[in-house]
Amino acid sequence: MRLLRLGRVRHVPLKPRVAITAGDPAGIGPEVARRAAVDPSVLELCDPLIYAPDTDRDFASGALSGEAGRAAYDVIVRATSDAQRGIVDALATAPINKEAFRLAGLPWSGHTDLLAHLTGAPHVAMLFHADALSVVLATVHIRLADVPRALTQPSLEGTIELTAREMPKLLALSARGATSSPRAASAGRIAVAGLNPHAGEHGLFGDEETRVIAPAIAACRARGVDVSGPYPADTIFVRASRGEFDVVVACYHDQGLIPVKLLAFGEAVNVTLGLPIIRTSVDHGTAFDIAGKGVADAGSLIAAVKLAARLVKERRR
């Protein structure tokens, strides 16, 4: 018997499998999910799998309902379970409607706290990442009047340290050419915005900066985190967009999202920090006013799927 000498077999890793959840079935989610799943730039990076409600259920486009909220929830639960079991490598989520969740009797205000609950993650944060600017939110979907009470030193320290652990992964992607960000060569410089005008002006306009924010920053710096502030919110986002910092920790939802959406609407990707699974999402809502009209822009979801695939590859390294 003649033996054949075989060359070394080269292992080619499988493309990441990214679950695209369709979001609220009455919104634009199903439409942008379908477009993202067939986009050539997406197919080049990963194998997308759409997770949607059962096909025998019909939801009227643009109609707010608890039934649609429950259907969106069921899809998220199923996709999250598959991610935890390794059936898929990451989630990229289309938008849900928070009022529909409430009508369905669900206690969660959005994907972030729901996913934390489903995965048992003790501390999570929302990062909106774009070439132009990256922002992490210290508080999320709460009333503006509740922000000062929610912004505690322990919670802020946790968010800063979580950002310090997770942000280098995104910067590594930039350094490998995935984006053209001027922050690509950095190790992760974090700036913290003040809550009050002029960052409190030494207590003249509020004491949260001196009582909560500055001590949290000092504690994190003592543990080796490259973080500084608090800086006045009316200038820190400009400085970050020019490359002075890699990410800004904003005190509340609109403080952080207004500059991101002004500079990179439709391009920014929402990344949940602190989860045991990879999850990215769009930077927009369900857009009931244009649902079913075939005019929704899938650009943000496409960017979310591609970033999820790159994060999977980065984790495999």
C-alpha positions, -999 to +999 in steps of 0.1 A: +000+000+000+014+033-010+010+061+016+003+096+005+021+124+022-004+151+032+005+187+037-005+205+068-042+212+069-048+249+074-077+256+098-100+283+084-123+297+112-160+298+104-175+332+098-192+346+130-229+338+132-247+370+141-283+369+152-303+399+139-334+404+161-362+421+142-373+443+170-409+456+173-427+439+144-449+470+139-418+492+134-391+494+108-371+466+124-382+438+102-375+458+071-340+469+081-332+434+094-340+419+059-318+445+042-289+441+066-290+403+062-285+405+025-260+434+024-228+423+006-205+440+032-223+421+060-221+387+041-184+392+036-179+394+074-204+370+089-234+346+085-264+366+096-295+349+110-328+368+114-348+362+145-384+373+141-418+365+155-438+335+141-448+341+105-484+333+113-488+365+133-497+397+116-488+431+130-501+463+115-472+487+105-470+517+128-495+504+153-484+505+190-495+474+209-487+452+238-489+422+215-460+436+194-441+443+225-445+408+238-435+394+204-403+415+203-395+403+239-400+366+230-375+370+201-349+387+222-352+359+248-348+332+222-318+349+205-301+356+239-305+319+249-289+309+216-260+332+221-254+319+256-254+283+243-230+292+214-256+286+186-249+322+175-218+342+183-234+377+188-266+397+187-273+427+166-307+441+176-332+462+157-352+487+177-380+479+202-406+502+215-405+509+252-442+518+254-451+486+237-431+467+264-450+486+291-483+477+274-472+441+274-467+442+312-429+439+309-409+458+335-378+465+314-372+499+298-352+486+269-327+460+256-299+470+280-316+462+313-335+432+298-302+416+285-286+423+319-314+404+335-314+375+310-276+370+313-272+378+350-247+406+343-242+427+375-232+460+358-238+471+322-236+503+303-246+517+269-217+527+246-225+546+214-195+541+192-187+560+159-155+572+142-165+607+151-173+602+187-179+575+214-200+581+244-209+559+274-240+567+294-237+567+332-275+567+336-300+557+309-338+556+306-348+576+337-365+609+343-341+639+342-353+648+377-340+614+389-305+617+375-288+633+405-300+606+428-291+578+404-256+592+398-238+578+428-201+574+433-201+536+433-222+534+401-201+559+383-169+542+393-184+509+380-192+526+347-158+542+343-140+509+351-163+489+327-155+515+300-118+511+307-120+473+303-141+473+272-131+503+251-096+489+242-113+461+222-129+487+199-097+507+197-079+475+187-103+471+158-096+507+148-059+500+149-063+471+126-080+493+100-116+486+107-123+523+111-105+555+103-108+569+138-080+593+150-083+574+183-070+541+169-035+543+184-047+552+219-049+529+249-083+543+260-084+579+273-117+585+292-132+619+299-162+624+322-187+652+316-200+673+344-237+671+353-243+709+358-235+739+336-198+747+336-193+714+355-208+731+386-184+761+386-169+750+419-203+744+435-219+776+422-244+757+400-245+724+419-224+701+440-226+668+422-192+674+405-174+679+438-195+654+459-198+625+435-181+628+401-146+640+411-143+615+439-153+587+415-127+598+390-100+601+417-108+566+429-105+551+394-073+570+387-058+555+419-066+521+404-047+529+372-076+540+349-067+568+324-097+590+332-100+627+338-127+654+345-153+664+352-153+687+322-181+711+311-204+692+289-206+721+264-170+716+253-159+681+262-176+664+232-159+688+208-125+680+223-133+642+221-144+645+185-110+661+177-091+632+191-082+645+226-101+616+243-113+582+231-146+582+249-168+605+270-188+592+300-220+613+300-242+618+330-275+612+314-292+601+282-296+632+261-264+648+273-245+620+255-268+611+226-274+646+212-237+651+202-234+615+189-265+617+167-255+652+155-221+639+144-229+603+133-266+596+131-272+564+112-235+555+116-231+551+154-235+516+169-249+509+204-227+484+222-237+470+255-207+468+278-206+443+306-225+414+291-211+379+288-223+379+252-216+404+223-245+427+216-247+457+193-277+477+181-289+506+161-288+543+171-324+549+163-360+539+173-389+520+157-399+549+135-436+540+134-443+570+111-424+554+082-429+517+091-441+496+061-433+523+035-400+508+024-380+539+030-362+530+062-324+534+062-307+501+072-273+518+075-271+517+113-281+481+116-256+471+089-229+489+109-241+471+141-240+437+124-205+443+110-192+456+143-206+425+161-188+403+136-155+421+142-159+419+179-164+382+176-132+379+156-114+401+181-126+378+209-114+348+190-079+363+189 
